[in-house]
Amino acid sequence: MKGGSEPARDLGRHQANCKICAHQRRDEIEREFVNWTSAAAIAKAFALKDRASVYRHAHATGLFTKRQRNLRAALEKIIERVGDIEVSANAVVAAVQAYAKINAQGEWADPVERVSFNDLFERMNREELAAYAKDGILPSWFKSAVSATEVQSQESKSHEESTT
């Protein structure tokens, strides 16, 4: 790729020869691909030569990146078909769990549990509060109530390092 001009030239060559780029329903074809409809089904529904033409168009126009960010659509199709096909309960639960962890940008986002330290301190009795005030010792139940995620642990380390 010389000076970054080759991709534009390749896209121009693609557009000049691509039946999908010239298709009246190009937007629908691209939407179907991004929403995880199979290339063979798209080719059949839109009277295209074959599924390879769908894949060539998708590669040339960057649709694979959009499709990959749209994992929720693929999982929705699995979940919606649960009554139509024979699948195990584990497969359905796994699809639902995965669906719940993918955000609108298609990124895996584990939910973070928030713990209110004020609530935990209010649960401490006088002896526990005195031990904490005097020696900085927290009761064992307090520590088990705070289950830190990796991100939270890193934030705690950063805070500790900045205060020492």
Phi and psi in radians as a Rosetta constraint file:
Dihedral C 1 N 2 CA 2 C 2 CIRCULARHARMONIC -1.642 0.35
Dihedral N 2 CA 2 C 2 N 3 CIRCULARHARMONIC 2.041 0.35
Dihedral C 2 N 3 CA 3 C 3 CIRCULARHARMONIC 1.051 0.35
Dihedral N 3 CA 3 C 3 N 4 CIRCULARHARMONIC 0.296 0.35
Dihedral C 3 N 4 CA 4 C 4 CIRCULARHARMONIC 1.359 0.35
Dihedral N 4 CA 4 C 4 N 5 CIRCULARHARMONIC 0.083 0.35
Dihedral C 4 N 5 CA 5 C 5 CIRCULARHARMONIC -1.512 0.35
Dihedral N 5 CA 5 C 5 N 6 CIRCULARHARMONIC -0.363 0.35
Dihedral C 5 N 6 CA 6 C 6 CIRCULARHARMONIC -1.124 0.35
Dihedral N 6 CA 6 C 6 N 7 CIRCULARHARMONIC -0.744 0.35
Dihedral C 6 N 7 CA 7 C 7 CIRCULARHARMONIC -1.026 0.35
Dihedral N 7 CA 7 C 7 N 8 CIRCULARHARMONIC -0.719 0.35
Dihedral C 7 N 8 CA 8 C 8 CIRCULARHARMONIC -1.134 0.35
Dihedral N 8 CA 8 C 8 N 9 CIRCULARHARMONIC -0.712 0.35
Dihedral C 8 N 9 CA 9 C 9 CIRCULARHARMONIC -1.147 0.35
Dihedral N 9 CA 9 C 9 N 10 CIRCULARHARMONIC -0.732 0.35
Dihedral C 9 N 10 CA 10 C 10 CIRCULARHARMONIC -1.106 0.35
Dihedral N 10 CA 10 C 10 N 11 CIRCULARHARMONIC -0.696 0.35
Dihedral C 10 N 11 CA 11 C 11 CIRCULARHARMONIC -1.137 0.35
Dihedral N 11 CA 11 C 11 N 12 CIRCULARHARMONIC -0.709 0.35
Dihedral C 11 N 12 CA 12 C 12 CIRCULARHARMONIC -1.085 0.35
Dihedral N 12 CA 12 C 12 N 13 CIRCULARHARMONIC -0.755 0.35
Dihedral C 12 N 13 CA 13 C 13 CIRCULARHARMONIC -1.102 0.35
Dihedral N 13 CA 13 C 13 N 14 CIRCULARHARMONIC -0.748 0.35
Dihedral C 13 N 14 CA 14 C 14 CIRCULARHARMONIC -1.033 0.35
Dihedral N 14 CA 14 C 14 N 15 CIRCULARHARMONIC -0.881 0.35
Dihedral C 14 N 15 CA 15 C 15 CIRCULARHARMONIC -1.077 0.35
Dihedral N 15 CA 15 C 15 N 16 CIRCULARHARMONIC -0.595 0.35
Dihedral C 15 N 16 CA 16 C 16 CIRCULARHARMONIC -1.195 0.35
Dihedral N 16 CA 16 C 16 N 17 CIRCULARHARMONIC -0.516 0.35
Dihedral C 16 N 17 CA 17 C 17 CIRCULARHARMONIC -1.881 0.35
Dihedral N 17 CA 17 C 17 N 18 CIRCULARHARMONIC -0.140 0.35
Dihedral C 17 N 18 CA 18 C 18 CIRCULARHARMONIC -1.507 0.35
Dihedral N 18 CA 18 C 18 N 19 CIRCULARHARMONIC 2.197 0.35
Dihedral C 18 N 19 CA 19 C 19 CIRCULARHARMONIC -1.251 0.35
Dihedral N 19 CA 19 C 19 N 20 CIRCULARHARMONIC -0.489 0.35
Dihedral C 19 N 20 CA 20 C 20 CIRCULARHARMONIC -1.285 0.35
Dihedral N 20 CA 20 C 20 N 21 CIRCULARHARMONIC -0.732 0.35
Dihedral C 20 N 21 CA 21 C 21 CIRCULARHARMONIC -1.021 0.35
Dihedral N 21 CA 21 C 21 N 22 CIRCULARHARMONIC -0.587 0.35
Dihedral C 21 N 22 CA 22 C 22 CIRCULARHARMONIC -1.614 0.35
Dihedral N 22 CA 22 C 22 N 23 CIRCULARHARMONIC -0.074 0.35
Dihedral C 22 N 23 CA 23 C 23 CIRCULARHARMONIC -1.235 0.35
Dihedral N 23 CA 23 C 23 N 24 CIRCULARHARMONIC 2.448 0.35
Dihedral C 23 N 24 CA 24 C 24 CIRCULARHARMONIC -1.046 0.35
Dihedral N 24 CA 24 C 24 N 25 CIRCULARHARMONIC -0.526 0.35
Dihedral C 24 N 25 CA 25 C 25 CIRCULARHARMONIC -1.898 0.35
Dihedral N 25 CA 25 C 25 N 26 CIRCULARHARMONIC 0.587 0.35
Dihedral C 25 N 26 CA 26 C 26 CIRCULARHARMONIC -0.937 0.35
Dihedral N 26 CA 26 C 26 N 27 CIRCULARHARMONIC -0.796 0.35
Dihedral C 26 N 27 CA 27 C 27 CIRCULARHARMONIC -1.028 0.35
Dihedral N 27 CA 27 C 27 N 28 CIRCULARHARMONIC -0.718 0.35
Dihedral C 27 N 28 CA 28 C 28 CIRCULARHARMONIC -1.155 0.35
Dihedral N 28 CA 28 C 28 N 29 CIRCULARHARMONIC -0.746 0.35
Dihedral C 28 N 29 CA 29 C 29 CIRCULARHARMONIC -1.036 0.35
Dihedral N 29 CA 29 C 29 N 30 CIRCULARHARMONIC -0.826 0.35
Dihedral C 29 N 30 CA 30 C 30 CIRCULARHARMONIC -1.122 0.35
Dihedral N 30 CA 30 C 30 N 31 CIRCULARHARMONIC -0.718 0.35
Dihedral C 30 N 31 CA 31 C 31 CIRCULARHARMONIC -1.078 0.35
Dihedral N 31 CA 31 C 31 N 32 CIRCULARHARMONIC -0.748 0.35
Dihedral C 31 N 32 CA 32 C 32 CIRCULARHARMONIC -1.077 0.35
Dihedral N 32 CA 32 C 32 N 33 CIRCULARHARMONIC -0.745 0.35
Dihedral C 32 N 33 CA 33 C 33 CIRCULARHARMONIC -1.107 0.35
Dihedral N 33 CA 33 C 33 N 34 CIRCULARHARMONIC -0.833 0.35
Dihedral C 33 N 34 CA 34 C 34 CIRCULARHARMONIC -1.092 0.35
Dihedral N 34 CA 34 C 34 N 35 CIRCULARHARMONIC -0.514 0.35
Dihedral C 34 N 35 CA 35 C 35 CIRCULARHARMONIC -1.575 0.35
Dihedral N 35 CA 35 C 35 N 36 CIRCULARHARMONIC 0.329 0.35
Dihedral C 35 N 36 CA 36 C 36 CIRCULARHARMONIC 1.221 0.35
Dihedral N 36 CA 36 C 36 N 37 CIRCULARHARMONIC 0.464 0.35
Dihedral C 36 N 37 CA 37 C 37 CIRCULARHARMONIC -1.298 0.35
Dihedral N 37 CA 37 C 37 N 38 CIRCULARHARMONIC 2.449 0.35
Dihedral C 37 N 38 CA 38 C 38 CIRCULARHARMONIC -1.123 0.35
Dihedral N 38 CA 38 C 38 N 39 CIRCULARHARMONIC 2.594 0.35
Dihedral C 38 N 39 CA 39 C 39 CIRCULARHARMONIC -1.079 0.35
Dihedral N 39 CA 39 C 39 N 40 CIRCULARHARMONIC -0.629 0.35
Dihedral C 39 N 40 CA 40 C 40 CIRCULARHARMONIC -1.136 0.35
Dihedral N 40 CA 40 C 40 N 41 CIRCULARHARMONIC -0.736 0.35
Dihedral C 40 N 41 CA 41 C 41 CIRCULARHARMONIC -1.156 0.35
Dihedral N 41 CA 41 C 41 N 42 CIRCULARHARMONIC -0.661 0.35
Dihedral C 41 N 42 CA 42 C 42 CIRCULARHARMONIC -1.124 0.35
Dihedral N 42 CA 42 C 42 N 43 CIRCULARHARMONIC -0.811 0.35
Dihedral C 42 N 43 CA 43 C 43 CIRCULARHARMONIC -1.031 0.35
Dihedral N 43 CA 43 C 43 N 44 CIRCULARHARMONIC -0.745 0.35
Dihedral C 43 N 44 CA 44 C 44 CIRCULARHARMONIC -1.180 0.35
Dihedral N 44 CA 44 C 44 N 45 CIRCULARHARMONIC -0.821 0.35
Dihedral C 44 N 45 CA 45 C 45 CIRCULARHARMONIC -1.135 0.35
Dihedral N 45 CA 45 C 45 N 46 CIRCULARHARMONIC -0.548 0.35
Dihedral C 45 N 46 CA 46 C 46 CIRCULARHARMONIC -1.918 0.35
Dihedral N 46 CA 46 C 46 N 47 CIRCULARHARMONIC 0.286 0.35
Dihedral C 46 N 47 CA 47 C 47 CIRCULARHARMONIC 0.931 0.35
Dihedral N 47 CA 47 C 47 N 48 CIRCULARHARMONIC 0.821 0.35
Dihedral C 47 N 48 CA 48 C 48 CIRCULARHARMONIC -1.637 0.35
Dihedral N 48 CA 48 C 48 N 49 CIRCULARHARMONIC 2.827 0.35
Dihedral C 48 N 49 CA 49 C 49 CIRCULARHARMONIC -0.992 0.35
Dihedral N 49 CA 49 C 49 N 50 CIRCULARHARMONIC -0.945 0.35
Dihedral C 49 N 50 CA 50 C 50 CIRCULARHARMONIC -2.849 0.35
Dihedral N 50 CA 50 C 50 N 51 CIRCULARHARMONIC 3.069 0.35
Dihedral C 50 N 51 CA 51 C 51 CIRCULARHARMONIC -1.202 0.35
Dihedral N 51 CA 51 C 51 N 52 CIRCULARHARMONIC -0.448 0.35
Dihedral C 51 N 52 CA 52 C 52 CIRCULARHARMONIC -1.065 0.35
Dihedral N 52 CA 52 C 52 N 53 CIRCULARHARMONIC -0.619 0.35
Dihedral C 52 N 53 CA 53 C 53 CIRCULARHARMONIC -1.154 0.35
Dihedral N 53 CA 53 C 53 N 54 CIRCULARHARMONIC -0.591 0.35
Dihedral C 53 N 54 CA 54 C 54 CIRCULARHARMONIC -1.158 0.35
Dihedral N 54 CA 54 C 54 N 55 CIRCULARHARMONIC -0.783 0.35
Dihedral C 54 N 55 CA 55 C 55 CIRCULARHARMONIC -1.139 0.35
Dihedral N 55 CA 55 C 55 N 56 CIRCULARHARMONIC -0.720 0.35
Dihedral C 55 N 56 CA 56 C 56 CIRCULARHARMONIC -1.042 0.35
Dihedral N 56 CA 56 C 56 N 57 CIRCULARHARMONIC -0.791 0.35
Dihedral C 56 N 57 CA 57 C 57 CIRCULARHARMONIC -1.103 0.35
Dihedral N 57 CA 57 C 57 N 58 CIRCULARHARMONIC -0.768 0.35
Dihedral C 57 N 58 CA 58 C 58 CIRCULARHARMONIC -1.084 0.35
Dihedral N 58 CA 58 C 58 N 59 CIRCULARHARMONIC -0.740 0.35
Dihedral C 58 N 59 CA 59 C 59 CIRCULARHARMONIC -1.135 0.35
Dihedral N 59 CA 59 C 59 N 60 CIRCULARHARMONIC -0.784 0.35
Dihedral C 59 N 60 CA 60 C 60 CIRCULARHARMONIC -1.179 0.35
Dihedral N 60 CA 60 C 60 N 61 CIRCULARHARMONIC -0.541 0.35
Dihedral C 60 N 61 CA 61 C 61 CIRCULARHARMONIC -1.823 0.35
Dihedral N 61 CA 61 C 61 N 62 CIRCULARHARMONIC 0.062 0.35
Dihedral C 61 N 62 CA 62 C 62 CIRCULARHARMONIC 1.373 0.35
Dihedral N 62 CA 62 C 62 N 63 CIRCULARHARMONIC 0.375 0.35
Dihedral C 62 N 63 CA 63 C 63 CIRCULARHARMONIC -1.251 0.35
Dihedral N 63 CA 63 C 63 N 64 CIRCULARHARMONIC -0.417 0.35
Dihedral C 63 N 64 CA 64 C 64 CIRCULARHARMONIC -1.092 0.35
Dihedral N 64 CA 64 C 64 N 65 CIRCULARHARMONIC -0.666 0.35
Dihedral C 64 N 65 CA 65 C 65 CIRCULARHARMONIC -1.103 0.35
Dihedral N 65 CA 65 C 65 N 66 CIRCULARHARMONIC -0.774 0.35
Dihedral C 65 N 66 CA 66 C 66 CIRCULARHARMONIC -1.117 0.35
Dihedral N 66 CA 66 C 66 N 67 CIRCULARHARMONIC -0.712 0.35
Dihedral C 66 N 67 CA 67 C 67 CIRCULARHARMONIC -1.111 0.35
Dihedral N 67 CA 67 C 67 N 68 CIRCULARHARMONIC -0.755 0.35
Dihedral C 67 N 68 CA 68 C 68 CIRCULARHARMONIC -1.098 0.35
Dihedral N 68 CA 68 C 68 N 69 CIRCULARHARMONIC -0.604 0.35
Dihedral C 68 N 69 CA 69 C 69 CIRCULARHARMONIC -1.282 0.35
Dihedral N 69 CA 69 C 69 N 70 CIRCULARHARMONIC -0.223 0.35
Dihedral C 69 N 70 CA 70 C 70 CIRCULARHARMONIC -1.823 0.35
Dihedral N 70 CA 70 C 70 N 71 CIRCULARHARMONIC 0.736 0.35
Dihedral C 70 N 71 CA 71 C 71 CIRCULARHARMONIC -1.064 0.35
Dihedral N 71 CA 71 C 71 N 72 CIRCULARHARMONIC -0.488 0.35
Dihedral C 71 N 72 CA 72 C 72 CIRCULARHARMONIC -1.020 0.35
Dihedral N 72 CA 72 C 72 N 73 CIRCULARHARMONIC -0.655 0.35
Dihedral C 72 N 73 CA 73 C 73 CIRCULARHARMONIC -1.113 0.35
Dihedral N 73 CA 73 C 73 N 74 CIRCULARHARMONIC -0.719 0.35
Dihedral C 73 N 74 CA 74 C 74 CIRCULARHARMONIC -1.119 0.35
Dihedral N 74 CA 74 C 74 N 75 CIRCULARHARMONIC -0.766 0.35
Dihedral C 74 N 75 CA 75 C 75 CIRCULARHARMONIC -1.158 0.35
Dihedral N 75 CA 75 C 75 N 76 CIRCULARHARMONIC -0.637 0.35
Dihedral C 75 N 76 CA 76 C 76 CIRCULARHARMONIC -1.048 0.35
Dihedral N 76 CA 76 C 76 N 77 CIRCULARHARMONIC -0.694 0.35
Dihedral C 76 N 77 CA 77 C 77 CIRCULARHARMONIC -1.109 0.35
Dihedral N 77 CA 77 C 77 N 78 CIRCULARHARMONIC -0.697 0.35
Dihedral C 77 N 78 CA 78 C 78 CIRCULARHARMONIC -1.136 0.35
Dihedral N 78 CA 78 C 78 N 79 CIRCULARHARMONIC -0.832 0.35
Dihedral C 78 N 79 CA 79 C 79 CIRCULARHARMONIC -1.122 0.35
Dihedral N 79 CA 79 C 79 N 80 CIRCULARHARMONIC -0.723 0.35
Dihedral C 79 N 80 CA 80 C 80 CIRCULARHARMONIC -1.126 0.35
Dihedral N 80 CA 80 C 80 N 81 CIRCULARHARMONIC -0.525 0.35
Dihedral C 80 N 81 CA 81 C 81 CIRCULARHARMONIC -1.533 0.35
Dihedral N 81 CA 81 C 81 N 82 CIRCULARHARMONIC 0.089 0.35
Dihedral C 81 N 82 CA 82 C 82 CIRCULARHARMONIC -0.999 0.35
Dihedral N 82 CA 82 C 82 N 83 CIRCULARHARMONIC -0.574 0.35
Dihedral C 82 N 83 CA 83 C 83 CIRCULARHARMONIC -1.456 0.35
Dihedral N 83 CA 83 C 83 N 84 CIRCULARHARMONIC -0.241 0.35
Dihedral C 83 N 84 CA 84 C 84 CIRCULARHARMONIC -1.704 0.35
Dihedral N 84 CA 84 C 84 N 85 CIRCULARHARMONIC -0.410 0.35
Dihedral C 84 N 85 CA 85 C 85 CIRCULARHARMONIC -2.219 0.35
Dihedral N 85 CA 85 C 85 N 86 CIRCULARHARMONIC 2.833 0.35
Dihedral C 85 N 86 CA 86 C 86 CIRCULARHARMONIC -1.561 0.35
Dihedral N 86 CA 86 C 86 N 87 CIRCULARHARMONIC 1.921 0.35
Dihedral C 86 N 87 CA 87 C 87 CIRCULARHARMONIC -2.311 0.35
Dihedral N 87 CA 87 C 87 N 88 CIRCULARHARMONIC 2.778 0.35
Dihedral C 87 N 88 CA 88 C 88 CIRCULARHARMONIC -1.398 0.35
Dihedral N 88 CA 88 C 88 N 89 CIRCULARHARMONIC 2.729 0.35
Dihedral C 88 N 89 CA 89 C 89 CIRCULARHARMONIC -1.062 0.35
Dihedral N 89 CA 89 C 89 N 90 CIRCULARHARMONIC -0.633 0.35
Dihedral C 89 N 90 CA 90 C 90 CIRCULARHARMONIC -1.078 0.35
Dihedral N 90 CA 90 C 90 N 91 CIRCULARHARMONIC -0.688 0.35
Dihedral C 90 N 91 CA 91 C 91 CIRCULARHARMONIC -1.144 0.35
Dihedral N 91 CA 91 C 91 N 92 CIRCULARHARMONIC -0.706 0.35
Dihedral C 91 N 92 CA 92 C 92 CIRCULARHARMONIC -1.170 0.35
Dihedral N 92 CA 92 C 92 N 93 CIRCULARHARMONIC -0.801 0.35
Dihedral C 92 N 93 CA 93 C 93 CIRCULARHARMONIC -1.077 0.35
Dihedral N 93 CA 93 C 93 N 94 CIRCULARHARMONIC -0.730 0.35
Dihedral C 93 N 94 CA 94 C 94 CIRCULARHARMONIC -1.105 0.35
Dihedral N 94 CA 94 C 94 N 95 CIRCULARHARMONIC -0.716 0.35
Dihedral C 94 N 95 CA 95 C 95 CIRCULARHARMONIC -1.147 0.35
Dihedral N 95 CA 95 C 95 N 96 CIRCULARHARMONIC -0.721 0.35
Dihedral C 95 N 96 CA 96 C 96 CIRCULARHARMONIC -1.146 0.35
Dihedral N 96 CA 96 C 96 N 97 CIRCULARHARMONIC -0.755 0.35
Dihedral C 96 N 97 CA 97 C 97 CIRCULARHARMONIC -1.089 0.35
Dihedral N 97 CA 97 C 97 N 98 CIRCULARHARMONIC -0.769 0.35
Dihedral C 97 N 98 CA 98 C 98 CIRCULARHARMONIC -1.105 0.35
Dihedral N 98 CA 98 C 98 N 99 CIRCULARHARMONIC -0.759 0.35
Dihedral C 98 N 99 CA 99 C 99 CIRCULARHARMONIC -1.008 0.35
Dihedral N 99 CA 99 C 99 N 100 CIRCULARHARMONIC -0.727 0.35
Dihedral C 99 N 100 CA 100 C 100 CIRCULARHARMONIC -1.184 0.35
Dihedral N 100 CA 100 C 100 N 101 CIRCULARHARMONIC -0.371 0.35
Dihedral C 100 N 101 CA 101 C 101 CIRCULARHARMONIC -1.724 0.35
Dihedral N 101 CA 101 C 101 N 102 CIRCULARHARMONIC -0.018 0.35
Dihedral C 101 N 102 CA 102 C 102 CIRCULARHARMONIC -1.769 0.35
Dihedral N 102 CA 102 C 102 N 103 CIRCULARHARMONIC 2.139 0.35
Dihedral C 102 N 103 CA 103 C 103 CIRCULARHARMONIC -1.415 0.35
Dihedral N 103 CA 103 C 103 N 104 CIRCULARHARMONIC -3.138 0.35
Dihedral C 103 N 104 CA 104 C 104 CIRCULARHARMONIC -1.109 0.35
Dihedral N 104 CA 104 C 104 N 105 CIRCULARHARMONIC -0.377 0.35
Dihedral C 104 N 105 CA 105 C 105 CIRCULARHARMONIC -1.555 0.35
Dihedral N 105 CA 105 C 105 N 106 CIRCULARHARMONIC 0.064 0.35
Dihedral C 105 N 106 CA 106 C 106 CIRCULARHARMONIC 1.396 0.35
Dihedral N 106 CA 106 C 106 N 107 CIRCULARHARMONIC 0.288 0.35
Dihedral C 106 N 107 CA 107 C 107 CIRCULARHARMONIC -1.740 0.35
Dihedral N 107 CA 107 C 107 N 108 CIRCULARHARMONIC 2.497 0.35
Dihedral C 107 N 108 CA 108 C 108 CIRCULARHARMONIC -1.242 0.35
Dihedral N 108 CA 108 C 108 N 109 CIRCULARHARMONIC 2.137 0.35
Dihedral C 108 N 109 CA 109 C 109 CIRCULARHARMONIC -2.366 0.35
Dihedral N 109 CA 109 C 109 N 110 CIRCULARHARMONIC 1.696 0.35
Dihedral C 109 N 110 CA 110 C 110 CIRCULARHARMONIC -1.157 0.35
Dihedral N 110 CA 110 C 110 N 111 CIRCULARHARMONIC 2.303 0.35
Dihedral C 110 N 111 CA 111 C 111 CIRCULARHARMONIC -1.144 0.35
Dihedral N 111 CA 111 C 111 N 112 CIRCULARHARMONIC 2.504 0.35
Dihedral C 111 N 112 CA 112 C 112 CIRCULARHARMONIC -1.833 0.35
Dihedral N 112 CA 112 C 112 N 113 CIRCULARHARMONIC 2.236 0.35
Dihedral C 112 N 113 CA 113 C 113 CIRCULARHARMONIC -1.460 0.35
Dihedral N 113 CA 113 C 113 N 114 CIRCULARHARMONIC 2.264 0.35
Dihedral C 113 N 114 CA 114 C 114 CIRCULARHARMONIC -1.688 0.35
Dihedral N 114 CA 114 C 114 N 115 CIRCULARHARMONIC 2.393 0.35
Dihedral C 114 N 115 CA 115 C 115 CIRCULARHARMONIC -2.067 0.35
Dihedral N 115 CA 115 C 115 N 116 CIRCULARHARMONIC 2.274 0.35
Dihedral C 115 N 116 CA 116 C 116 CIRCULARHARMONIC -1.562 0.35
Dihedral N 116 CA 116 C 116 N 117 CIRCULARHARMONIC 1.944 0.35
Dihedral C 116 N 117 CA 117 C 117 CIRCULARHARMONIC -1.162 0.35
Dihedral N 117 CA 117 C 117 N 118 CIRCULARHARMONIC -0.551 0.35
Dihedral C 117 N 118 CA 118 C 118 CIRCULARHARMONIC -1.044 0.35
Dihedral N 118 CA 118 C 118 N 119 CIRCULARHARMONIC -0.776 0.35
Dihedral C 118 N 119 CA 119 C 119 CIRCULARHARMONIC -1.075 0.35
Dihedral N 119 CA 119 C 119 N 120 CIRCULARHARMONIC -0.694 0.35
Dihedral C 119 N 120 CA 120 C 120 CIRCULARHARMONIC -1.188 0.35
Dihedral N 120 CA 120 C 120 N 121 CIRCULARHARMONIC -0.703 0.35
Dihedral C 120 N 121 CA 121 C 121 CIRCULARHARMONIC -1.146 0.35
Dihedral N 121 CA 121 C 121 N 122 CIRCULARHARMONIC -0.612 0.35
Dihedral C 121 N 122 CA 122 C 122 CIRCULARHARMONIC -1.158 0.35
Dihedral N 122 CA 122 C 122 N 123 CIRCULARHARMONIC -0.436 0.35
Dihedral C 122 N 123 CA 123 C 123 CIRCULARHARMONIC -1.357 0.35
Dihedral N 123 CA 123 C 123 N 124 CIRCULARHARMONIC -0.284 0.35
Dihedral C 123 N 124 CA 124 C 124 CIRCULARHARMONIC -1.256 0.35
Dihedral N 124 CA 124 C 124 N 125 CIRCULARHARMONIC 2.454 0.35
Dihedral C 124 N 125 CA 125 C 125 CIRCULARHARMONIC -1.477 0.35
Dihedral N 125 CA 125 C 125 N 126 CIRCULARHARMONIC 3.108 0.35
Dihedral C 125 N 126 CA 126 C 126 CIRCULARHARMONIC -1.032 0.35
Dihedral N 126 CA 126 C 126 N 127 CIRCULARHARMONIC -0.762 0.35
Dihedral C 126 N 127 CA 127 C 127 CIRCULARHARMONIC -1.115 0.35
Dihedral N 127 CA 127 C 127 N 128 CIRCULARHARMONIC -0.723 0.35
Dihedral C 127 N 128 CA 128 C 128 CIRCULARHARMONIC -1.163 0.35
Dihedral N 128 CA 128 C 128 N 129 CIRCULARHARMONIC -0.713 0.35
Dihedral C 128 N 129 CA 129 C 129 CIRCULARHARMONIC -1.118 0.35
Dihedral N 129 CA 129 C 129 N 130 CIRCULARHARMONIC -0.714 0.35
Dihedral C 129 N 130 CA 130 C 130 CIRCULARHARMONIC -1.124 0.35
Dihedral N 130 CA 130 C 130 N 131 CIRCULARHARMONIC -0.754 0.35
Dihedral C 130 N 131 CA 131 C 131 CIRCULARHARMONIC -1.107 0.35
Dihedral N 131 CA 131 C 131 N 132 CIRCULARHARMONIC -0.660 0.35
Dihedral C 131 N 132 CA 132 C 132 CIRCULARHARMONIC -1.219 0.35
Dihedral N 132 CA 132 C 132 N 133 CIRCULARHARMONIC -0.745 0.35
Dihedral C 132 N 133 CA 133 C 133 CIRCULARHARMONIC -1.146 0.35
Dihedral N 133 CA 133 C 133 N 134 CIRCULARHARMONIC -0.707 0.35
Dihedral C 133 N 134 CA 134 C 134 CIRCULARHARMONIC -1.365 0.35
Dihedral N 134 CA 134 C 134 N 135 CIRCULARHARMONIC -0.880 0.35
Dihedral C 134 N 135 CA 135 C 135 CIRCULARHARMONIC -2.050 0.35
Dihedral N 135 CA 135 C 135 N 136 CIRCULARHARMONIC -0.035 0.35
Dihedral C 135 N 136 CA 136 C 136 CIRCULARHARMONIC 1.256 0.35
Dihedral N 136 CA 136 C 136 N 137 CIRCULARHARMONIC 0.408 0.35
Dihedral C 136 N 137 CA 137 C 137 CIRCULARHARMONIC -1.656 0.35
Dihedral N 137 CA 137 C 137 N 138 CIRCULARHARMONIC 2.168 0.35
Dihedral C 137 N 138 CA 138 C 138 CIRCULARHARMONIC -1.647 0.35
Dihedral N 138 CA 138 C 138 N 139 CIRCULARHARMONIC 2.583 0.35
Dihedral C 138 N 139 CA 139 C 139 CIRCULARHARMONIC -1.162 0.35
Dihedral N 139 CA 139 C 139 N 140 CIRCULARHARMONIC 2.697 0.35
Dihedral C 139 N 140 CA 140 C 140 CIRCULARHARMONIC -1.074 0.35
Dihedral N 140 CA 140 C 140 N 141 CIRCULARHARMONIC -0.625 0.35
Dihedral C 140 N 141 CA 141 C 141 CIRCULARHARMONIC -1.144 0.35
Dihedral N 141 CA 141 C 141 N 142 CIRCULARHARMONIC -0.530 0.35
Dihedral C 141 N 142 CA 142 C 142 CIRCULARHARMONIC -1.120 0.35
Dihedral N 142 CA 142 C 142 N 143 CIRCULARHARMONIC -0.809 0.35
Dihedral C 142 N 143 CA 143 C 143 CIRCULARHARMONIC -1.123 0.35
Dihedral N 143 CA 143 C 143 N 144 CIRCULARHARMONIC -0.663 0.35
Dihedral C 143 N 144 CA 144 C 144 CIRCULARHARMONIC -1.284 0.35
Dihedral N 144 CA 144 C 144 N 145 CIRCULARHARMONIC -0.394 0.35
Dihedral C 144 N 145 CA 145 C 145 CIRCULARHARMONIC -1.301 0.35
Dihedral N 145 CA 145 C 145 N 146 CIRCULARHARMONIC -0.349 0.35
Dihedral C 145 N 146 CA 146 C 146 CIRCULARHARMONIC -1.805 0.35
Dihedral N 146 CA 146 C 146 N 147 CIRCULARHARMONIC 1.768 0.35
Dihedral C 146 N 147 CA 147 C 147 CIRCULARHARMONIC -1.818 0.35
Dihedral N 147 CA 147 C 147 N 148 CIRCULARHARMONIC 1.730 0.35
Dihedral C 147 N 148 CA 148 C 148 CIRCULARHARMONIC -1.360 0.35
Dihedral N 148 CA 148 C 148 N 149 CIRCULARHARMONIC 2.455 0.35
Dihedral C 148 N 149 CA 149 C 149 CIRCULARHARMONIC -1.454 0.35
Dihedral N 149 CA 149 C 149 N 150 CIRCULARHARMONIC 2.963 0.35
Dihedral C 149 N 150 CA 150 C 150 CIRCULARHARMONIC -1.021 0.35
Dihedral N 150 CA 150 C 150 N 151 CIRCULARHARMONIC -0.747 0.35
Dihedral C 150 N 151 CA 151 C 151 CIRCULARHARMONIC -1.124 0.35
Dihedral N 151 CA 151 C 151 N 152 CIRCULARHARMONIC -0.782 0.35
Dihedral C 151 N 152 CA 152 C 152 CIRCULARHARMONIC -1.105 0.35
Dihedral N 152 CA 152 C 152 N 153 CIRCULARHARMONIC -0.686 0.35
Dihedral C 152 N 153 CA 153 C 153 CIRCULARHARMONIC -1.086 0.35
Dihedral N 153 CA 153 C 153 N 154 CIRCULARHARMONIC -0.730 0.35
Dihedral C 153 N 154 CA 154 C 154 CIRCULARHARMONIC -1.142 0.35
Dihedral N 154 CA 154 C 154 N 155 CIRCULARHARMONIC -0.668 0.35
Dihedral C 154 N 155 CA 155 C 155 CIRCULARHARMONIC -1.122 0.35
Dihedral N 155 CA 155 C 155 N 156 CIRCULARHARMONIC -0.701 0.35
Dihedral C 155 N 156 CA 156 C 156 CIRCULARHARMONIC -1.102 0.35
Dihedral N 156 CA 156 C 156 N 157 CIRCULARHARMONIC -0.750 0.35
Dihedral C 156 N 157 CA 157 C 157 CIRCULARHARMONIC -1.080 0.35
Dihedral N 157 CA 157 C 157 N 158 CIRCULARHARMONIC -0.767 0.35
Dihedral C 157 N 158 CA 158 C 158 CIRCULARHARMONIC -1.077 0.35
Dihedral N 158 CA 158 C 158 N 159 CIRCULARHARMONIC -0.716 0.35
Dihedral C 158 N 159 CA 159 C 159 CIRCULARHARMONIC -1.143 0.35
Dihedral N 159 CA 159 C 159 N 160 CIRCULARHARMONIC -0.775 0.35
Dihedral C 159 N 160 CA 160 C 160 CIRCULARHARMONIC -1.079 0.35
Dihedral N 160 CA 160 C 160 N 161 CIRCULARHARMONIC -0.747 0.35
Dihedral C 160 N 161 CA 161 C 161 CIRCULARHARMONIC -1.144 0.35
Dihedral N 161 CA 161 C 161 N 162 CIRCULARHARMONIC -0.612 0.35
Dihedral C 161 N 162 CA 162 C 162 CIRCULARHARMONIC -1.337 0.35
Dihedral N 162 CA 162 C 162 N 163 CIRCULARHARMONIC -0.377 0.35
Dihedral C 162 N 163 CA 163 C 163 CIRCULARHARMONIC -1.651 0.35
Dihedral N 163 CA 163 C 163 N 164 CIRCULARHARMONIC -0.155 0.35
